[in-house]
Amino acid sequence: LRVYLPLRGFADSLNLSVATALVVHHLFVLDPTLVGAMSDEERTRLRKKWYEKLCRQRLLSSSAKRERSRLVARISTAEEYKRKLDAGETLDKNQELKIAKLKEEREKLEKLDQDLDTKAELAVQDLVLNPPGPLTDMRRADEHRAT
């Protein structure tokens, strides 16, 4: 299946997200029943999930993000050493020490994530119940474009 999107003006090509948006929009124009009917409850659940996800990314400072990344890396390394040990390989003392700290590291990560989830849930509570309105069209007028 090939789809051709007409290009007008200065554009030589479209990126994937723009092309996808145009195709989806055209499908909705051709068949409005494709839009679907999401219940208010589903919409609220989805909004809550996404708002919390976005909020989590903003709540951590750059140093806290680095520390969390290091923690995840230490857990991953220790799990790899544990797999090697279970497979019968011999490990040095440093590697065995990392395996010994694995439970503690997992608990730290779990606590950090739980705290972050709680803070995010509180931060977005009002937005979930009273979401902002849609943005207006902020594009420039097309008078400057040649057709």
N, C-alpha and C positions, 0 to 999 in steps of 0.2 A: 504494500500500500504506500503510495506516495502522496504527500500533501504539499501543495504549493502555496506559499504565503506571499502575496504581492507586497513589494517594498516600494515606498514612495519617499521622496526627499533624499536626504544624504546617506541613508543607511545602505551599506553593502551586504550586511548580514545581521542576524539576530542571535543573541545568546540563547541557550537552551531554555532558561526559565521564561524568557519573553515569548519564545516560539510556543512553548507549552501553554502559557496563559492564553495566547491568541487562539490556539486550537481548542482548548477547553471552552473559552468564551463562545466560539463559533458553534460548538456542539450544543451549548445551552440555548443559543439563538435558534438553531435548527429544531431542537426538541426540548422545550421548557420543562417537560416532566422529568428530565434527568437531574434537575436541581435537587430533588429529594425533599424529604420532610423530616427534619430533625426536631425532636421534641424539646421543649424548654429544659427539661431535666438533663437530657443528653448534652445540650448546648452548654449548660452550666457546668456539668462534669468536665467536658472538654476544655472549657475556658479556665476552670480551676487548675486542671492538669498543666496547661501551657503557661499560665501566669506564674504558677509555682516554679516551673522549670526555668523560665526566663529570670525570675527573681533570684533563684539559687545562684545563677551565674553572676549576679551583681552583688550578692551579699558578702562573698569572700573577698578579702583584700588580696592584692597580688602576692604578698608574702604567704598568706594562708593558702592560696591556690598552689604556690610552689611546695609548701609543706604537705598539702594533700597529695600532690603528684608524687613527691618523694615517698610518702607512706604507701601509696598504691604500688610504686615500683619495688619497695622493700618487700611487700607482701607477695608480689609476683615472683620475685627472685627466690624468696623462701619457699614458695610453693614448688618452684622448679627444682630446687635442691631436695625437697621432700620426695618428689617423683623419682629423682635419681636414686635417693636412698632406698625407696620402696622397690626399685628395679634391681637393687643389689650392688650399686656402685658405692665406692668408699668416698667419704667426704673429709675435708680437713676440718680443724677445730672451728675456724671462722664460719664455715658453711653450716656446721652443726649448731652453732650459737644462733645463727639467723633463723634456723628452724625452731629452736627453742623459744624465740621471741615472736613467732608467727601468731599465736593466739592473742598475745598482748597487742600486737600491731592491728589485727583484725578488729579487736574491741575498740581501739582508738578510732579507727576509720568508721566503724558503725556508730559510735557516739557522735563523732563529728557530723556524719550524714543525718543522724536523727535530730541533732540541734539545728542543723541547716534546714531540714524539712519543717521543723516547728516554726522557725523564724520566717520562712517563706510563706507558710500557710497563714500566719498572722498578718504578714505584710500585704498579702493580696486579697484578704477577706472582703474588704469593701469594694474592690474592683470586680470581684466575681459577682457580687450581688448587684452592683451598679456599674456595668461596663461603660467605657467611654464610647461616644458616638463614632461612626465611621469618618474617616478623613475625607475632606472635599477634594475635588480634582485640582491638584496644584501644578499641573503641567502648563507649559507655555502655550499660548495660542499658536495655531498653525499658519498664521499669515506669513511668517518668514520662510516657510517651506515652499519649494518649487515643485509643482506636480508634473 
